[in-house]
């Protein structure tokens, strides 16, 4: 059985590949838009969201300790204010 190397049966897939590329670009754009919009959509009622928010103040609570740098680079003194610390 001889094989004829001059005649090649090539599938014409150019149109299919172009359509596939367009579909993949569309799916990518849809996925990126969905990821960007998803955090903006709130499924919780406003009352429930307000209950979970924390109040912030500009005044910091006092620290439990103070770190004092010594005269040398490797010298550090830590002063604790509470015995439990």
QUIGI-V208622 format. One line per field, one symbol per residue. phi: phi as a letter, one per 40 degrees, with the letter a starting at -180 (. if undefined). Layout:
phi: ???
This chain:
phi: .cbccccbcbccbccccccccccccccccccccccccdcccbcccccccccccccbbcccccccabbbccccccbbbbbccbccc
